[in-house]
Amino acid sequence: MAKTPTPADVVDRDLPTRRDLLQMAAAAMALPGAPRFFSAWFASARTVGQSGMGPMPAPPEPPLLDHYTPAFFDAEDFAALEAFTEILIPTDDTPGARDAHCAHFIDFVLQASVGVDEPTVTRWRAALRSLRAAGFHAADASGRATLVEAMSLPERDRTATHPAYAAYRLIKQQTTFAFYTSRAGIIENLDYRGARFNGSFPACEHPEHHRV
């Protein structure tokens, strides 16, 4: 007998696919100002730490990001989104979502969906309404962290429900996508240095491997 989907299963099933996210990013790259935005966004990662040597000074913020005007969200929703992403991927010894400007990426990409992908627009408008109804916008930093913990419960307990779970899952999915598309996520966090090959193949230096 087929398993009856839980409310959390239904939410997760309705999330955009990775293909959807890539198509949204591709559409955003065709927007006016996209080369300027993405070049500033990708170059903006702050080096928080290096080889255990402690905090490193942050480079100046690109003016485009430092004085960013949201195009999809209003100012209050954008500030709430930025705070939410920071809770999901906080800054520690490596950059977090705020350092990677994940909210900026999401906002810029979403503006390309207006008039083109209305289900995505509707999904995001509903998500921010859910956050506001849950009290996220009005809460302090501690209260926001507590709210995110409560919203995420159905992820760990599939029988649990929360009215803002769909918002949590949507923001988490696209924050993760933005973060691991950014310089902060790819290079500063994962230490990815691009496709490389060995110029030479030195012999094994373990003495035990030299005995027959």
MIBA-737188 format. One record per residue: x, y, z of N, C-alpha, C, O in turn; residue number from 0; chain. Coordinates in pm, 1 decimal. Layout:
MIBA-737188
SITE|X|Y|Z|X|Y|Z|X|Y|Z|X|Y|Z|NUM|A
...
//
This chain:
MIBA-737188
SITE|85.0|-118.8|0.0|0.0|0.0|0.0|89.3|124.8|0.0|185.9|133.1|75.9|0|A
SITE|55.9|220.2|-85.2|136.2|340.7|-97.5|129.4|422.5|30.8|25.2|432.0|95.6|1|A
SITE|242.8|480.9|65.2|250.2|563.7|184.3|177.7|695.9|160.8|193.6|758.2|55.8|2|A
SITE|99.0|738.1|257.8|29.3|865.5|247.9|128.3|979.0|273.0|193.2|981.9|377.6|3|A
SITE|141.0|1072.5|178.5|236.9|1181.8|197.9|201.9|1265.9|319.9|85.0|1296.1|343.7|4|A
SITE|302.7|1303.2|396.5|282.9|1393.9|509.2|279.4|1537.0|456.0|319.9|1560.7|342.1|5|A
SITE|231.8|1633.2|536.0|236.3|1773.0|491.2|376.1|1817.7|451.6|392.8|1892.9|355.7|6|A
SITE|478.0|1770.9|526.2|615.7|1808.0|492.9|657.0|1749.2|358.7|728.5|1813.6|282.0|7|A
SITE|612.1|1626.6|329.7|642.9|1564.5|200.8|586.1|1647.6|86.4|651.7|1666.4|-16.1|8|A
SITE|463.8|1697.1|104.4|398.1|1776.8|0.6|474.1|1905.8|-24.3|494.3|1945.0|-139.2|9|A
SITE|516.3|1971.9|82.4|594.1|2095.8|69.4|722.9|2069.6|-6.5|755.6|2142.3|-100.3|10|A
SITE|796.6|1966.1|33.2|925.3|1936.3|-29.3|908.8|1897.7|-175.7|992.4|1931.6|-259.5|11|A
SITE|801.5|1827.1|-205.8|777.1|1785.6|-343.5|750.5|1905.2|-434.5|783.5|1902.1|-553.0|12|A
SITE|691.1|2010.1|-379.1|654.0|2126.4|-458.9|765.2|2230.8|-471.3|746.2|2333.4|-536.7|13|A
SITE|880.9|2205.9|-409.2|991.4|2300.7|-421.6|1043.5|2305.4|-564.5|1032.6|2206.4|-636.9|14|A
SITE|1099.7|2417.6|-606.4|1163.8|2423.0|-738.4|1275.8|2319.9|-746.1|1342.2|2291.4|-646.4|15|A
SITE|1295.9|2264.7|-864.5|1405.4|2170.2|-883.7|1535.4|2246.4|-908.0|1535.1|2368.0|-926.9|16|A
SITE|1645.8|2173.2|-907.2|1774.1|2237.1|-937.5|1771.9|2295.0|-1078.9|1829.2|2400.9|-1104.0|17|A
SITE|1705.8|2225.5|-1170.3|1692.7|2277.4|-1307.3|1619.0|2411.4|-1306.1|1656.9|2504.3|-1377.5|18|A
SITE|1512.9|2420.9|-1224.1|1438.1|2546.2|-1213.0|1528.3|2658.9|-1163.2|1524.4|2770.5|-1215.1|19|A
SITE|1609.8|2628.3|-1061.7|1697.8|2730.5|-1006.0|1800.6|2777.2|-1108.6|1830.8|2896.2|-1117.5|20|A
SITE|1853.9|2683.2|-1185.8|1951.4|2719.7|-1288.1|1886.7|2804.5|-1397.4|1948.1|2898.4|-1448.3|21|A
SITE|1762.8|2771.3|-1433.1|1692.2|2849.7|-1534.5|1664.0|2990.7|-1484.4|1673.1|3087.0|-1560.5|22|A
SITE|1629.7|3003.0|-1356.3|1606.4|3135.5|-1298.7|1733.9|3218.6|-1301.6|1731.0|3337.0|-1335.3|23|A
SITE|1846.4|3155.7|-1265.9|1973.7|3228.3|-1266.9|2010.9|3269.5|-1408.4|2061.6|3379.5|-1430.8|24|A
SITE|1985.3|3180.6|-1504.0|2016.4|3212.0|-1643.9|1931.5|3328.6|-1692.9|1980.8|3415.4|-1764.9|25|A
SITE|1803.8|3331.2|-1654.1|1715.8|3441.9|-1693.6|1764.2|3572.9|-1633.6|1759.2|3677.4|-1698.5|26|A
SITE|1811.5|3566.9|-1507.9|1861.2|3688.3|-1442.8|1984.8|3742.7|-1513.4|2006.9|3863.8|-1515.7|27|A
SITE|2065.1|3654.0|-1570.7|2186.8|3698.2|-1638.3|2157.3|3778.6|-1765.1|2245.2|3846.1|-1818.6|28|A
SITE|2033.4|3770.7|-1812.0|1994.3|3847.4|-1930.2|1936.3|3983.9|-1894.1|1904.5|4063.0|-1982.8|29|A
SITE|1922.3|4012.0|-1764.5|1865.8|4139.7|-1722.6|1964.9|4253.6|-1746.1|2086.1|4232.0|-1743.4|30|A
SITE|1914.2|4373.9|-1768.8|2004.0|4490.0|-1774.3|2079.9|4503.5|-1641.7|2021.3|4490.6|-1534.2|31|A
SITE|2205.3|4528.4|-1650.5|2285.8|4543.1|-1529.1|2336.1|4412.9|-1472.1|2406.9|4413.7|-1371.5|32|A
SITE|2301.4|4299.5|-1533.9|2343.6|4169.6|-1480.3|2495.5|4153.2|-1476.1|2547.2|4108.6|-1373.7|33|A
SITE|2569.3|4186.9|-1581.6|2715.8|4170.2|-1573.1|2776.1|4248.3|-1456.6|2864.7|4198.5|-1387.2|34|A
SITE|2728.2|4370.3|-1435.5|2781.0|4452.4|-1325.3|2745.0|4391.8|-1190.6|2828.4|4386.9|-1100.2|35|A
SITE|2620.2|4345.4|-1176.7|2578.3|4286.2|-1048.9|2655.6|4159.2|-1019.5|2712.5|4145.6|-911.2|36|A
SITE|2658.9|4066.1|-1113.4|2720.5|3936.5|-1086.0|2871.4|3946.5|-1069.0|2929.3|3870.9|-991.0|37|A
SITE|2935.8|4037.5|-1139.7|3080.2|4052.3|-1121.3|3110.2|4106.5|-981.8|3205.6|4062.4|-917.7|38|A
SITE|3029.7|4201.8|-934.1|3048.0|4254.9|-798.6|3012.3|4150.7|-694.8|3081.9|4136.0|-594.3|39|A
SITE|2903.9|4077.9|-718.7|2856.8|3977.9|-622.1|2957.8|3864.6|-607.2|2987.1|3822.2|-495.4|40|A
SITE|3011.0|3815.5|-718.3|3101.0|3700.8|-707.9|3235.1|3740.7|-647.5|3301.6|3658.0|-585.0|41|A
SITE|3275.1|3864.6|-665.0|3405.2|3909.4|-613.9|3398.2|3960.0|-471.6|3499.1|4005.2|-417.5|42|A
SITE|3280.2|3953.5|-409.0|3260.8|4025.8|-283.4|3289.2|3946.1|-157.5|3274.6|3999.8|-47.7|43|A
SITE|3329.5|3819.7|-169.0|3346.7|3737.4|-49.8|3449.8|3796.6|44.1|3557.6|3838.5|1.9|44|A
SITE|3415.6|3799.5|171.0|3509.0|3846.8|272.6|3589.7|3728.1|324.5|3532.7|3623.4|355.0|45|A
SITE|3718.2|3742.9|334.5|3800.6|3638.2|391.5|3795.3|3650.3|542.7|3855.1|3741.3|600.1|46|A
SITE|3723.3|3558.2|608.2|3701.8|3566.8|752.1|3819.4|3509.3|828.4|3857.9|3564.3|931.6|47|A
SITE|3877.0|3401.2|781.2|3990.0|3339.9|848.5|4078.4|3270.5|748.4|4037.2|3246.5|634.8|48|A
SITE|4199.0|3237.9|788.8|4289.6|3173.1|696.6|4387.1|3086.3|774.7|4468.3|3136.5|852.3|49|A
SITE|4377.9|2952.9|752.9|4470.2|2856.3|811.6|4482.2|2872.7|963.3|4591.6|2862.5|1018.9|50|A
SITE|4369.1|2898.3|1029.7|4370.6|2908.1|1174.6|4439.0|3031.9|1228.4|4468.4|3038.7|1347.7|51|A
SITE|4464.9|3129.8|1143.6|4538.1|3248.2|1187.3|4445.8|3355.0|1246.2|4490.9|3463.2|1283.9|52|A
SITE|4315.8|3323.6|1253.8|4223.8|3419.5|1313.1|4160.6|3509.3|1208.9|4187.0|3494.0|1089.6|53|A
SITE|4077.4|3602.9|1252.1|4003.5|3688.7|1160.0|4095.9|3772.2|1071.4|4199.9|3821.5|1114.9|54|A
SITE|4055.0|3785.8|948.8|4126.7|3869.5|854.2|4041.8|3992.1|825.6|3919.2|3981.7|829.3|55|A
SITE|4099.6|4106.0|797.7|4019.8|4225.1|768.8|3936.7|4206.6|642.9|3984.2|4152.7|543.0|56|A
SITE|3812.1|4251.9|648.9|3723.7|4240.3|533.6|3758.8|4346.4|430.3|3783.2|4461.5|466.4|57|A
SITE|3762.0|4309.7|301.7|3785.5|4410.5|199.2|3666.0|4504.1|189.6|3557.5|4468.3|235.4|58|A
SITE|3681.7|4621.1|132.6|3568.3|4712.4|119.2|3455.0|4648.9|39.7|3478.2|4577.3|-57.7|59|A
SITE|3334.0|4675.9|82.1|3218.6|4625.7|8.6|3208.1|4694.8|-127.0|3227.7|4816.1|-135.7|60|A
SITE|3177.4|4619.3|-233.8|3150.2|4685.5|-361.7|3032.6|4781.2|-344.5|2931.9|4743.0|-284.8|61|A
SITE|3042.1|4903.6|-394.6|2933.2|4999.9|-377.0|2797.9|4946.3|-422.4|2695.2|4977.9|-362.3|62|A
SITE|2797.4|4866.0|-527.3|2672.1|4812.2|-578.2|2600.5|4729.7|-471.8|2477.7|4732.7|-464.2|63|A
SITE|2674.7|4656.6|-390.1|2615.3|4572.8|-286.7|2596.7|4648.7|-156.4|2499.2|4626.9|-84.5|64|A
SITE|2689.2|4736.9|-126.4|2681.2|4814.6|-3.1|2558.7|4905.0|-2.2|2500.3|4929.9|103.2|65|A
SITE|2520.3|4953.5|-118.2|2403.8|5042.6|-130.4|2296.7|4977.9|-219.3|2232.1|5045.2|-299.6|66|A
SITE|2279.6|4848.0|-203.6|2187.8|4772.8|-290.8|2042.2|4810.6|-263.3|1999.5|4819.0|-148.2|67|A
SITE|1967.7|4833.1|-370.0|1824.3|4858.8|-359.9|1750.1|4736.1|-410.3|1761.9|4703.2|-528.3|68|A
SITE|1673.6|4666.5|-325.2|1604.0|4545.2|-370.6|1510.5|4575.0|-487.3|1445.5|4679.3|-493.0|69|A
SITE|1506.2|4480.3|-579.5|1420.8|4495.9|-697.0|1294.3|4411.3|-687.6|1192.4|4445.5|-747.6|70|A
SITE|1299.8|4301.7|-613.1|1184.2|4211.9|-599.7|1114.8|4232.8|-465.2|992.9|4249.0|-460.2|71|A
SITE|1190.4|4232.6|-358.1|1135.2|4250.2|-223.2|1128.9|4398.2|-186.1|1204.4|4479.9|-239.0|72|A
SITE|1038.4|4431.3|-94.9|1046.6|4565.4|-37.4|1156.5|4565.1|68.0|1210.3|4459.5|101.3|73|A
SITE|1189.9|4681.1|120.2|1305.7|4693.5|209.5|1290.1|4609.3|336.1|1387.0|4549.4|382.8|74|A
SITE|1169.2|4604.2|391.9|1147.9|4529.7|515.5|1158.2|4379.3|491.8|1218.8|4307.7|571.4|75|A
SITE|1098.8|4331.5|382.2|1108.2|4189.3|349.7|1252.3|4150.2|316.7|1297.6|4041.5|352.7|76|A
SITE|1323.3|4238.9|248.5|1462.7|4208.9|213.7|1548.4|4196.8|340.4|1632.3|4107.3|350.8|77|A
SITE|1526.8|4287.2|436.1|1601.5|4281.4|561.3|1569.7|4153.0|637.5|1658.5|4092.3|697.3|78|A
SITE|1442.8|4111.9|635.0|1404.5|3987.4|701.6|1469.1|3867.7|632.4|1518.2|3776.1|698.4|79|A
SITE|1468.6|3869.1|499.2|1530.8|3760.3|424.7|1680.0|3752.3|455.2|1733.6|3643.3|474.9|80|A
SITE|1746.6|3866.3|459.1|1890.0|3866.9|486.6|1918.4|3810.3|625.7|2014.2|3735.2|643.7|81|A
SITE|1835.3|3846.2|724.4|1852.0|3793.5|859.7|1827.6|3642.8|862.2|1897.5|3569.4|932.0|82|A
SITE|1729.1|3597.4|786.7|1696.0|3454.6|782.5|1812.6|3375.2|723.6|1850.3|3270.6|776.5|83|A
SITE|1869.4|3425.5|613.9|1981.3|3353.5|551.2|2100.2|3345.6|645.4|2173.1|3246.4|645.9|84|A
SITE|2119.9|3450.6|725.8|2232.5|3451.6|818.8|2214.7|3347.8|928.8|2312.8|3291.0|976.7|85|A
SITE|2091.0|3322.5|969.1|2064.1|3218.2|1067.5|2092.7|3080.9|1006.8|2146.3|2993.0|1074.4|86|A
SITE|2057.5|3062.4|880.9|2079.1|2933.3|814.8|2227.4|2903.1|796.9|2271.6|2791.4|823.7|87|A
SITE|2305.0|3002.4|751.7|2448.9|2983.3|729.7|2520.4|3098.7|799.0|2551.5|3199.9|736.1|88|A
SITE|2546.5|3083.5|929.3|2611.3|3192.7|1003.2|2758.9|3204.0|970.0|2819.8|3109.7|919.4|89|A
SITE|2814.9|3317.8|998.2|2958.7|3339.2|982.9|3030.6|3281.8|1103.7|2994.5|3311.0|1217.7|90|A
SITE|3133.1|3199.6|1078.8|3218.6|3152.5|1187.4|3362.8|3178.0|1144.5|3401.5|3293.0|1124.0|91|A
SITE|3442.8|3071.7|1130.6|3578.1|3094.5|1081.2|3582.2|3101.5|929.4|3687.8|3125.3|870.6|92|A
SITE|3468.2|3080.8|866.3|3453.6|3099.2|721.5|3332.7|3187.6|696.3|3247.0|3200.1|783.8|93|A
SITE|3323.3|3249.2|579.1|3210.0|3338.5|551.0|3076.1|3266.0|557.2|3066.7|3146.1|531.0|94|A
SITE|2972.8|3342.0|592.5|2837.7|3288.8|595.2|2752.0|3350.9|486.3|2802.9|3415.0|394.4|95|A
SITE|2620.2|3331.0|497.7|2528.0|3376.3|393.9|2525.5|3528.1|379.6|2509.5|3579.3|268.7|96|A
SITE|2541.2|3601.0|490.6|2542.9|3747.1|480.2|2668.0|3793.9|406.4|2661.2|3884.4|323.2|97|A
SITE|2782.7|3731.7|436.9|2907.1|3766.5|368.2|2898.3|3735.1|218.6|2954.9|3806.0|135.4|98|A
SITE|2826.0|3627.2|186.1|2810.9|3586.1|46.6|2699.8|3661.9|-25.4|2678.3|3642.9|-145.1|99|A
SITE|2629.2|3748.4|48.7|2520.2|3828.9|-10.6|2414.6|3739.1|-77.2|2371.1|3764.2|-189.6|100|A
SITE|2375.3|3634.3|-4.4|2276.0|3542.2|-59.0|2141.8|3611.1|-84.0|2075.8|3583.5|-184.2|101|A
SITE|2100.9|3701.0|6.7|1973.7|3771.2|-12.2|1978.3|3858.6|-137.0|1878.7|3869.8|-208.4|102|A
SITE|2093.4|3920.7|-164.1|2108.6|4002.1|-284.5|2091.4|3915.1|-409.2|2022.4|3952.9|-503.9|103|A
SITE|2155.6|3798.0|-407.4|2146.4|3706.5|-521.0|2001.6|3663.7|-543.7|1952.3|3666.9|-656.5|104|A
SITE|1933.7|3623.6|-435.9|1795.1|3577.8|-448.8|1707.3|3688.8|-503.9|1626.6|3665.3|-593.9|105|A
SITE|1722.2|3809.9|-450.8|1641.5|3922.6|-497.1|1666.2|3951.8|-644.9|1571.8|3969.4|-722.0|106|A
SITE|1793.1|3956.7|-683.9|1824.6|3990.3|-823.1|1772.7|3883.7|-918.0|1720.9|3915.1|-1025.2|107|A
SITE|1786.7|3756.5|-878.4|1739.8|3647.6|-964.2|1587.4|3646.9|-973.4|1531.9|3622.6|-1080.6|108|A
SITE|1519.4|3673.4|-861.8|1373.2|3667.3|-861.7|1309.4|3774.7|-948.4|1200.9|3753.5|-1002.4|109|A
SITE|1374.3|3888.9|-962.7|1312.8|3993.4|-1044.3|1296.3|3947.2|-1189.1|1210.0|3997.2|-1261.2|110|A
SITE|1379.8|3851.1|-1231.2|1367.9|3798.8|-1367.6|1246.2|3708.2|-1383.2|1205.1|3678.5|-1495.4|111|A
SITE|1187.7|3663.5|-1270.1|1071.3|3575.2|-1275.4|939.9|3650.5|-1289.0|838.4|3592.4|-1327.4|112|A
SITE|941.4|3779.5|-1257.6|817.7|3858.6|-1263.9|768.2|3866.5|-1407.4|840.7|3909.2|-1497.3|113|A
SITE|643.1|3824.5|-1427.8|584.2|3825.2|-1560.5|625.6|3707.7|-1647.5|577.1|3692.6|-1759.6|114|A
SITE|715.1|3624.8|-1596.0|764.2|3510.2|-1673.8|732.3|3379.4|-1602.4|684.9|3284.3|-1664.4|115|A
SITE|758.2|3375.1|-1474.0|735.2|3254.6|-1393.7|651.7|3294.2|-1272.6|703.5|3308.2|-1161.8|116|A
SITE|522.7|3311.9|-1295.0|435.8|3359.1|-1188.2|422.4|3261.0|-1071.3|406.5|3305.9|-957.8|117|A
SITE|428.3|3127.1|-1094.0|426.5|3037.8|-976.9|541.2|3065.1|-880.0|523.0|3057.6|-758.5|118|A
SITE|658.4|3096.6|-933.2|772.5|3129.1|-846.5|747.7|3258.8|-771.7|774.4|3268.0|-651.9|119|A
SITE|696.6|3359.1|-842.1|665.1|3487.0|-778.0|562.6|3466.3|-667.0|578.7|3518.6|-556.7|120|A
SITE|457.1|3390.2|-695.9|352.6|3364.0|-597.3|408.3|3289.2|-477.3|373.7|3320.1|-363.3|121|A
SITE|493.8|3191.6|-502.2|553.5|3111.7|-394.9|634.9|3200.0|-300.0|627.1|3185.3|-178.0|122|A
SITE|712.7|3291.4|-357.3|796.2|3377.7|-273.2|714.0|3483.3|-199.5|742.7|3514.4|-84.0|123|A
SITE|612.1|3538.5|-265.4|526.4|3635.7|-195.8|458.6|3568.3|-76.5|448.2|3626.7|31.4|124|A
SITE|412.7|3444.8|-97.4|347.3|3371.5|11.8|446.1|3340.9|123.6|409.9|3344.6|241.2|125|A
SITE|569.5|3310.9|88.0|671.2|3279.4|188.9|696.6|3398.0|280.2|705.3|3381.9|402.0|126|A
SITE|708.5|3516.1|223.0|733.9|3634.4|306.8|612.1|3671.3|389.9|626.1|3720.7|501.8|127|A
SITE|492.3|3647.9|336.1|372.7|3670.5|418.0|370.3|3574.1|536.9|330.9|3611.8|647.3|128|A
SITE|412.6|3450.3|513.7|416.7|3351.4|622.2|516.0|3393.3|730.2|488.0|3380.2|849.4|129|A
SITE|632.1|3443.8|688.1|730.6|3490.0|786.2|674.6|3603.6|870.3|690.8|3607.1|992.3|130|A
SITE|608.7|3695.8|802.7|552.4|3810.5|875.1|444.0|3763.6|973.2|438.9|3808.9|1087.5|131|A
SITE|357.8|3672.5|927.1|250.8|3622.3|1012.9|306.5|3545.3|1132.6|246.6|3544.9|1240.1|132|A
SITE|421.9|3479.7|1113.2|484.5|3404.7|1222.3|555.1|3496.1|1321.5|597.9|3451.1|1427.8|133|A
SITE|567.4|3623.6|1287.6|631.3|3719.1|1376.7|779.6|3737.4|1353.0|848.1|3799.5|1434.2|134|A
SITE|830.4|3684.0|1242.3|974.6|3691.0|1217.8|1021.2|3834.7|1198.8|1124.0|3874.1|1253.9|135|A
SITE|947.9|3912.5|1122.4|990.0|4049.9|1094.4|1004.3|4132.1|1222.3|1096.3|4212.9|1234.6|136|A
SITE|914.0|4111.5|1316.4|910.7|4194.5|1436.7|1001.1|4142.8|1548.5|1026.8|4214.6|1645.1|137|A
SITE|1049.9|4018.9|1536.6|1127.0|3958.0|1644.6|1269.6|4011.8|1649.7|1322.0|4062.2|1550.4|138|A
SITE|1331.9|4000.0|1768.3|1473.0|4034.0|1779.3|1556.7|3915.2|1731.1|1501.2|3814.2|1687.8|139|A
SITE|1689.2|3926.3|1738.1|1776.5|3822.4|1683.6|1752.9|3687.7|1750.3|1748.2|3584.9|1682.8|140|A
SITE|1737.9|3687.7|1883.0|1714.2|3562.7|1954.7|1578.8|3502.6|1917.7|1566.5|3381.9|1897.4|141|A
SITE|1477.9|3588.7|1909.3|1345.0|3541.4|1871.8|1340.6|3486.0|1731.4|1270.4|3388.5|1704.6|142|A
SITE|1415.5|3547.6|1641.4|1419.2|3497.7|1504.1|1483.0|3360.1|1496.3|1434.9|3273.1|1423.7|143|A
SITE|1590.9|3339.9|1570.6|1656.1|3209.6|1571.7|1562.3|3102.4|1626.9|1558.9|2990.2|1576.4|144|A
SITE|1486.6|3137.2|1730.4|1390.3|3043.2|1788.0|1281.0|3009.9|1687.6|1239.5|2894.5|1676.7|145|A
SITE|1234.2|3110.4|1614.3|1130.8|3088.1|1513.9|1179.8|2997.0|1402.3|1106.9|2907.7|1359.0|146|A
SITE|1301.8|3018.2|1355.3|1355.6|2933.5|1249.1|1366.9|2788.5|1296.7|1338.8|2695.3|1221.4|147|A
SITE|1407.8|2770.7|1421.0|1415.2|2636.0|1478.9|1278.0|2570.2|1477.4|1266.2|2452.6|1442.8|148|A
SITE|1173.8|2644.6|1514.6|1038.1|2590.0|1516.4|988.1|2560.5|1375.7|924.9|2457.6|1352.4|149|A
SITE|1016.4|2650.8|1281.5|974.4|2629.9|1142.3|1036.3|2504.8|1082.7|975.3|2438.3|999.0|150|A
SITE|1156.9|2473.1|1125.7|1230.9|2361.8|1065.4|1190.8|2226.0|1121.7|1236.0|2123.7|1070.2|151|A
SITE|1107.2|2221.4|1225.9|1074.7|2095.0|1291.9|1022.6|1988.0|1196.1|1065.2|1873.0|1207.1|152|A
SITE|931.7|2020.0|1101.6|884.0|1915.0|1011.0|994.4|1850.4|927.0|975.8|1740.7|874.4|153|A
SITE|1108.2|1917.0|914.3|1220.3|1859.7|841.7|1278.4|1740.4|918.3|1330.1|1646.3|857.9|154|A
SITE|1269.6|1745.0|1050.7|1322.6|1638.9|1135.5|1214.7|1542.6|1182.5|1242.5|1425.4|1207.9|155|A
SITE|1092.6|1591.2|1194.2|979.0|1509.4|1234.9|871.6|1524.0|1128.4|798.1|1622.7|1125.9|156|A
SITE|863.2|1425.4|1040.9|775.8|1437.6|923.6|628.1|1443.0|960.9|545.1|1477.1|876.6|157|A
SITE|593.6|1410.4|1084.9|453.3|1419.5|1126.9|420.1|1558.2|1181.5|303.0|1590.3|1201.6|158|A
SITE|521.5|1639.9|1205.3|499.4|1774.6|1260.0|457.3|1870.9|1149.9|479.7|1846.0|1031.5|159|A
SITE|396.5|1980.3|1190.9|357.3|2085.1|1095.7|394.7|2221.7|1152.7|409.4|2239.1|1273.7|160|A
SITE|409.2|2315.9|1063.3|427.8|2455.8|1102.1|379.3|2540.7|985.6|412.9|2511.2|871.0|161|A
SITE|301.5|2645.2|1011.4|245.8|2725.1|901.5|351.4|2791.5|814.1|323.2|2826.5|699.5|162|A
SITE|473.0|2809.5|866.6|578.2|2873.3|787.6|683.5|2773.4|739.1|791.8|2813.3|696.5|163|A
SITE|651.7|2642.4|745.5|750.3|2543.1|701.2|782.2|2559.4|551.8|897.9|2547.6|511.5|164|A
SITE|681.1|2586.0|471.2|706.1|2602.9|327.7|799.7|2720.7|302.8|886.2|2714.5|215.4|165|A
SITE|782.5|2827.1|379.2|872.1|2942.3|366.1|1014.2|2904.5|406.4|1110.6|2940.4|338.8|166|A
SITE|1026.0|2832.0|516.6|1158.1|2786.9|563.3|1228.7|2703.8|456.4|1345.7|2727.4|426.0|167|A
SITE|1158.0|2607.2|399.9|1219.8|2517.1|302.4|1259.5|2592.5|174.7|1365.3|2566.8|117.3|168|A
SITE|1174.3|2685.2|131.0|1204.2|2761.3|10.1|1327.5|2849.1|31.4|1417.5|2852.4|-52.5|169|A
SITE|1330.7|2919.4|143.3|1444.2|3008.0|170.6|1571.3|2926.3|190.4|1677.6|2964.6|141.6|170|A
SITE|1561.5|2814.5|261.0|1679.0|2730.7|282.3|1733.1|2678.4|149.7|1853.9|2681.2|125.9|171|A
SITE|1643.4|2630.8|63.6|1687.4|2575.7|-65.1|1761.0|2680.8|-147.4|1869.1|2654.4|-200.1|172|A
SITE|1703.0|2799.0|-158.2|1762.1|2897.4|-247.5|1879.5|2970.4|-183.0|1965.5|3023.4|-253.4|173|A
SITE|1884.1|2973.7|-48.6|2002.8|3026.1|18.2|2121.2|2932.4|-5.2|2232.5|2977.6|-32.2|174|A
SITE|2096.8|2802.9|5.2|2202.6|2703.8|-19.0|2253.6|2713.8|-162.1|2374.2|2709.7|-186.6|175|A
SITE|2160.2|2726.9|-256.8|2198.8|2739.9|-397.5|2282.4|2865.6|-418.4|2385.4|2861.9|-485.7|176|A
SITE|2237.4|2977.2|-360.1|2310.9|3102.7|-375.6|2448.4|3093.3|-311.3|2547.9|3137.0|-369.2|177|A
SITE|2453.9|3035.5|-190.1|2580.4|3030.8|-117.5|2685.3|2948.2|-191.4|2800.7|2989.1|-203.9|178|A
SITE|2643.5|2831.8|-240.0|2740.2|2744.7|-306.7|2755.1|2776.2|-455.3|2816.9|2700.4|-530.1|179|A
SITE|2698.1|2888.6|-496.8|2726.9|2945.7|-627.8|2823.9|3061.7|-612.0|2889.8|3101.9|-707.9|180|A
SITE|2832.4|3115.4|-490.6|2913.4|3234.0|-464.3|3060.4|3199.5|-444.0|3097.0|3083.9|-422.6|181|A
SITE|3141.7|3301.3|-451.3|3283.8|3284.1|-420.3|3302.7|3240.3|-275.5|3387.7|3156.2|-246.5|182|A
SITE|3224.0|3296.6|-185.1|3235.7|3261.3|-43.8|3211.2|3113.0|-21.8|3282.7|3048.2|54.6|183|A
SITE|3109.2|3059.2|-89.5|3077.1|2918.1|-70.9|3172.6|2824.8|-141.6|3216.3|2724.6|-85.0|184|A
SITE|3205.3|2858.1|-267.1|3287.2|2767.2|-347.5|3433.0|2770.4|-304.3|3494.8|2665.8|-284.5|185|A
SITE|3487.4|2889.9|-290.0|3631.3|2904.1|-267.9|3664.6|2918.0|-120.2|3747.3|2843.3|-67.8|186|A
SITE|3600.5|3013.8|-52.1|3636.0|3038.7|87.0|3588.6|2927.2|179.3|3654.7|2896.8|278.6|187|A
SITE|3473.8|2865.4|147.4|3420.1|2762.9|235.9|3465.2|2623.2|194.5|3512.7|2546.4|278.1|188|A
SITE|3450.8|2589.7|66.9|3487.6|2456.4|19.9|3632.7|2446.3|-24.1|3683.4|2336.7|-47.9|189|A
SITE|3699.8|2561.1|-34.9|3840.3|2565.4|-77.1|3858.4|2506.6|-217.2|3961.2|2446.0|-247.6|190|A
SITE|3756.1|2525.4|-302.5|3767.4|2478.2|-440.6|3858.7|2572.2|-518.5|3841.0|2694.0|-514.0|191|A
SITE|3955.1|2517.1|-589.0|4052.3|2596.9|-663.3|4048.0|2571.0|-812.6|4140.9|2606.7|-885.0|192|A
SITE|3942.0|2509.7|-858.4|3928.5|2486.6|-1001.8|3990.5|2354.6|-1043.5|4060.8|2288.8|-966.9|193|A
SITE|3961.8|2318.0|-1169.0|4016.4|2193.5|-1222.4|4167.2|2206.3|-1239.9|4214.9|2295.2|-1310.4|194|A
SITE|4241.8|2117.0|-1175.1|4387.2|2121.7|-1182.6|4441.2|1983.6|-1218.3|4373.2|1882.9|-1198.4|195|A
SITE|4560.7|1979.0|-1269.7|4623.2|1851.1|-1300.3|4765.9|1852.2|-1246.8|4825.0|1958.1|-1225.7|196|A
SITE|4819.1|1734.9|-1225.9|4955.1|1722.0|-1176.0|5055.7|1741.6|-1288.6|5043.4|1681.2|-1395.2|197|A
SITE|5154.9|1826.2|-1264.3|5261.1|1843.7|-1362.6|5364.2|1733.3|-1355.7|5437.8|1709.8|-1451.5|198|A
SITE|5369.5|1664.4|-1240.0|5460.1|1551.8|-1224.2|5397.9|1452.7|-1127.5|5302.0|1485.1|-1057.5|199|A
SITE|5451.9|1332.8|-1123.8|5398.1|1227.3|-1039.0|5511.2|1172.0|-952.5|5571.1|1070.6|-988.2|200|A
SITE|5541.9|1236.6|-838.9|5653.2|1191.9|-754.5|5630.2|1052.4|-701.2|5516.4|1010.4|-679.9|201|A
SITE|5739.6|980.6|-679.8|5731.7|843.8|-628.7|5683.7|843.1|-484.6|5695.7|942.6|-413.1|202|A
SITE|5630.0|731.2|-443.8|5584.5|714.2|-306.0|5703.1|726.1|-211.0|5810.0|671.2|-237.4|203|A
SITE|5684.3|797.7|-100.6|5791.5|820.2|-3.9|5776.0|735.6|122.4|5851.8|754.3|217.5|204|A
SITE|5680.4|643.8|125.9|5661.5|559.0|242.9|5756.3|440.2|238.0|5744.2|357.6|147.5|205|A
SITE|5850.9|427.8|332.2|5948.5|317.0|328.4|5884.3|178.9|322.9|5935.1|89.0|255.8|206|A
SITE|5772.6|162.0|393.4|5709.5|29.8|397.6|5657.2|-13.8|260.5|5634.7|-132.4|236.4|207|A
SITE|5638.4|83.4|171.7|5589.0|49.1|38.2|5703.0|18.4|-58.9|5678.7|-15.1|-174.8|208|A
SITE|5828.1|29.7|-11.1|5943.8|0.7|-97.6|5994.2|-140.7|-80.4|6087.0|-183.0|-149.3|209|A
SITE|5932.3|-215.2|12.9|5974.2|-354.4|33.6|5885.5|-448.4|-46.6|5763.9|-430.7|-52.4|210|A
SITE|5946.7|-547.2|-107.5|5871.5|-647.8|-185.5|5832.9|-760.5|-92.4|5769.0|-856.7|-135.0|211|A
//
